[in-house]
Amino acid sequence: MEDVDIAIIGAGCCGATTAYRLSELIDSNSLKVVVFDASKKSGGWMNDAKFNMPLESQLNAGIAPEIGLYQKESISPQQWFEHMQYALDLLGKFAPKYESGDPKIQYHPANPDSVSKLESIVRKHGARLTEADIYHLGNEGGRAFTINLYKHLKETAGIDMRTKTRVKKIDLGDKKIITYVDPDSGLIKQVRSRHLVLAPGRDGVDLVHQVVADHNIKANYHPAQLGYRLETKKELYPVTDILYDPKIYLEGNVRTFCTNPGGFVQREKNARTCNGSANRDYKSENTNVALIVSMNSPYKQMNNHDFGTEFINAILKVGQGRLVAQRVGDFMDMAGYEYEDKSENISVRPTMNSRHFVWGDLWTDPSVFVAKRIANALIQLNGIVGEQTVLNPDNILYGPEIKNCLLHVGTDRNYQVMGQPGFYCGGDGVGTSRGINGAMAIGKIIADSISYSFMKMPKP
Ligand SMILES: Cc1cc2nc3c(=O)[nH]c(=O)nc-3n(C[C@H](O)[C@H](O)[C@H](O)COP(=O)(O)OP(=O)(O)OC[C@H]3O[C@@H](n4cnc5c(N)ncnc54)[C@H](O)[C@@H]3O)c2cc1C
């Protein structure tokens, strides 16, 4: 069996950052580092790549819970901020460049004066606002970044990048056995590694569930993060002129986030959920934003993960396998099923490809638990943004949208799994992050920790 020193599953925001950081810290000519990824070039930078840089003041005050689920009990805000800064610098290093050599990243700083006005309006309506500076690569920039980073890892850093290679199974022990499908021969092969980093993102939940069950690993469920995506005309959501991606915490544990001014609503790779993104240059006339409810399963016999799956399945059933869109007017009136194609007749033109959705009713059981809260949140948000903005009847809600992978694997401060020395878990797929910034920061922390266990060898 092939032996390696460090194996990483997932070349996304977490795993590829681990690989990059390792290449800075250890001599990859004497240690064998292998990275597996099921796709050719993948990971969360491929879409939108909006990097939320939390404001230090908010971090210090402990009021920025969405900045990557950092482990408050084991790391100071200042340390976390430094890991984030490292991630941001990495973004700049491999982003496409202008002729001047500056990275093609659009910077949307939070404007303190206008933000404080918005904050007081939000507060007046019983909600809470968190701020972040946004660095935006956009879809085109994100793809170019990924290509540049992978090229560097492979050709300069000496990392064995095995793309199009899906890992099927993991066995833990002193040495970790990784069973994968060889993309050329289709044969099942195995690698044995001293260190293993599991960072398979949201697409890799099955693998996470397998290893947790097989090895009795301590894990618990985060609340389910379920909701819809709202699409409106850009001028009807002017708060993005103040903050590119305003995160507003509304009643009923509903929050807005992942806002894309001039963006597009899209279907995720798994074809079961929607999401949103924006290009850096080519814009639409709309803005889309996620409205997500954080909630525990209302059913005693169903865990949060299964409840999330039920939520998705219920909406896909309405859409007969496709995502469902509903006019906000019909949603608020609970007007029921509307199968006719409304795309031509409404003033907000859907940016989602019409092949991916049907017009239907989002008030379907068990989506109704979510729908009720979103309906109230829309009213509250409309009060904040302005009359006939969010509640413009021709706005569109798309469902389902679901965030996070819920199963949170128990790790120490370095993301090493409890009772499993040498086995690290990071990123969205293991419930330790919720965005590219957190996933990258965690990738760095993991690499730092692994490098301590090898003698630090200076580069030749
Ligand atoms: C359309 C869209 C837009 C988004 N926009 C933003 C944004 O603007 N800002 C933001 O902060 N977040 C955004 N996100 C979320 C962001 O992508 C994730 O939070 C982030 O990618 C998580 O990083 P990760 O390393 O955990 O997983 P990923 O980056 O998803 O990487 C996981 C990798 O593991 C691979 N993998 C999975 N299973 C296996 C297996 N069995 N074997 C081998 N490889 C496997 C996958 O192919 C993937 O490349 C967006 C997500 C989507 C879908």
The ligand as an SDF file (V2000), in Angstrom:
LIG
                    3D

 53 58  0  0  0  0  0  0  0  0999 V2000
  -23.0630   29.3030   -5.0330 C   0  0  0  0  0  0  0  0  0  0  0  0
  -22.3010   29.4920   -3.7490 C   0  0  0  0  0  0  0  0  0  0  0  0
  -21.8360   30.7610   -3.4310 C   0  0  0  0  0  0  0  0  0  0  0  0
  -21.1310   30.9570   -2.2560 C   0  0  0  0  0  0  0  0  0  0  0  0
  -20.6420   32.1840   -1.9970 N   0  0  0  0  0  0  0  0  0  0  0  0
  -19.9080   32.3930   -0.8840 C   0  0  0  0  0  0  0  0  0  0  0  0
  -19.3180   33.6540   -0.6520 C   0  0  0  0  0  0  0  0  0  0  0  0
  -19.4250   34.5680   -1.4600 O   0  0  0  0  0  0  0  0  0  0  0  0
  -18.6270   33.8360    0.5040 N   0  0  0  0  0  0  0  0  0  0  0  0
  -18.4660   32.8460    1.4280 C   0  0  0  0  0  0  0  0  0  0  0  0
  -17.8320   33.0780    2.4610 O   0  0  0  0  0  0  0  0  0  0  0  0
  -18.9960   31.6220    1.2180 N   0  0  0  0  0  0  0  0  0  0  0  0
  -19.7020   31.3750    0.0950 C   0  0  0  0  0  0  0  0  0  0  0  0
  -20.2210   30.1390   -0.1440 N   0  0  0  0  0  0  0  0  0  0  0  0
  -19.9670   29.0990    0.8630 C   0  0  0  0  0  0  0  0  0  0  0  0
  -18.5360   28.5730    0.6910 C   0  0  0  0  0  0  0  0  0  0  0  0
  -18.4170   28.0270   -0.5880 O   0  0  0  0  0  0  0  0  0  0  0  0
  -18.2450   27.5200    1.7580 C   0  0  0  0  0  0  0  0  0  0  0  0
  -18.4950   28.0600    3.0300 O   0  0  0  0  0  0  0  0  0  0  0  0
  -16.7700   27.0690    1.6870 C   0  0  0  0  0  0  0  0  0  0  0  0
  -16.4600   26.6100    0.4000 O   0  0  0  0  0  0  0  0  0  0  0  0
  -16.4840   25.9730    2.7020 C   0  0  0  0  0  0  0  0  0  0  0  0
  -15.1700   25.5120    2.5180 O   0  0  0  0  0  0  0  0  0  0  0  0
  -14.8090   23.9730    2.7070 P   0  0  0  0  0  0  0  0  0  0  0  0
  -13.3400   23.8480    2.5400 O   0  0  0  0  0  0  0  0  0  0  0  0
  -15.4220   23.4600    3.9320 O   0  0  0  0  0  0  0  0  0  0  0  0
  -15.5520   23.2250    1.5180 O   0  0  0  0  0  0  0  0  0  0  0  0
  -15.3830   23.3790   -0.0510 P   0  0  0  0  0  0  0  0  0  0  0  0
  -14.7420   24.6560   -0.3820 O   0  0  0  0  0  0  0  0  0  0  0  0
  -16.7150   23.0770   -0.6290 O   0  0  0  0  0  0  0  0  0  0  0  0
  -14.3670   22.2250   -0.4440 O   0  0  0  0  0  0  0  0  0  0  0  0
  -14.6650   20.8770   -0.2280 C   0  0  0  0  0  0  0  0  0  0  0  0
  -14.0260   20.0680   -1.3390 C   0  0  0  0  0  0  0  0  0  0  0  0
  -14.1100   18.6860   -0.9940 O   0  0  0  0  0  0  0  0  0  0  0  0
  -14.3730   17.9390   -2.1600 C   0  0  0  0  0  0  0  0  0  0  0  0
  -14.9810   16.6580   -1.7590 N   0  0  0  0  0  0  0  0  0  0  0  0
  -16.2000   16.4390   -1.2160 C   0  0  0  0  0  0  0  0  0  0  0  0
  -16.3820   15.1260   -0.9670 N   0  0  0  0  0  0  0  0  0  0  0  0
  -15.2450   14.5110   -1.3490 C   0  0  0  0  0  0  0  0  0  0  0  0
  -14.8150   13.1450   -1.3520 C   0  0  0  0  0  0  0  0  0  0  0  0
  -15.5810   12.1570   -0.8890 N   0  0  0  0  0  0  0  0  0  0  0  0
  -13.5830   12.8610   -1.8560 N   0  0  0  0  0  0  0  0  0  0  0  0
  -12.7830   13.8440   -2.3310 C   0  0  0  0  0  0  0  0  0  0  0  0
  -13.1440   15.1530   -2.3520 N   0  0  0  0  0  0  0  0  0  0  0  0
  -14.3500   15.4780   -1.8600 C   0  0  0  0  0  0  0  0  0  0  0  0
  -15.2860   18.8210   -2.9740 C   0  0  0  0  0  0  0  0  0  0  0  0
  -15.2050   18.5100   -4.3480 O   0  0  0  0  0  0  0  0  0  0  0  0
  -14.7400   20.2170   -2.6650 C   0  0  0  0  0  0  0  0  0  0  0  0
  -13.8240   20.6750   -3.6180 O   0  0  0  0  0  0  0  0  0  0  0  0
  -20.9110   29.8860   -1.3390 C   0  0  0  0  0  0  0  0  0  0  0  0
  -21.3860   28.6120   -1.6500 C   0  0  0  0  0  0  0  0  0  0  0  0
  -22.0520   28.4080   -2.8600 C   0  0  0  0  0  0  0  0  0  0  0  0
  -22.5250   27.0300   -3.1950 C   0  0  0  0  0  0  0  0  0  0  0  0
  1  2  1  0
  2  3  1  0
  2 52  2  0
  3  4  2  0
  4  5  1  0
  4 50  1  0
  5  6  2  0
  6  7  1  0
  6 13  1  0
  7  8  2  0
  7  9  1  0
  9 10  1  0
 10 11  2  0
 10 12  1  0
 12 13  2  0
 13 14  1  0
 14 15  1  0
 14 50  1  0
 15 16  1  0
 16 17  1  0
 16 18  1  0
 18 19  1  0
 18 20  1  0
 20 21  1  0
 20 22  1  0
 22 23  1  0
 23 24  1  0
 24 25  2  0
 24 26  1  0
 24 27  1  0
 27 28  1  0
 28 29  2  0
 28 30  1  0
 28 31  1  0
 31 32  1  0
 32 33  1  0
 33 34  1  0
 33 48  1  0
 34 35  1  0
 35 36  1  0
 35 46  1  0
 36 37  1  0
 36 45  1  0
 37 38  2  0
 38 39  1  0
 39 40  1  0
 39 45  2  0
 40 41  1  0
 40 42  2  0
 42 43  1  0
 43 44  2  0
 44 45  1  0
 46 47  1  0
 46 48  1  0
 48 49  1  0
 50 51  2  0
 51 52  1  0
 52 53  1  0
M  END
$$$$
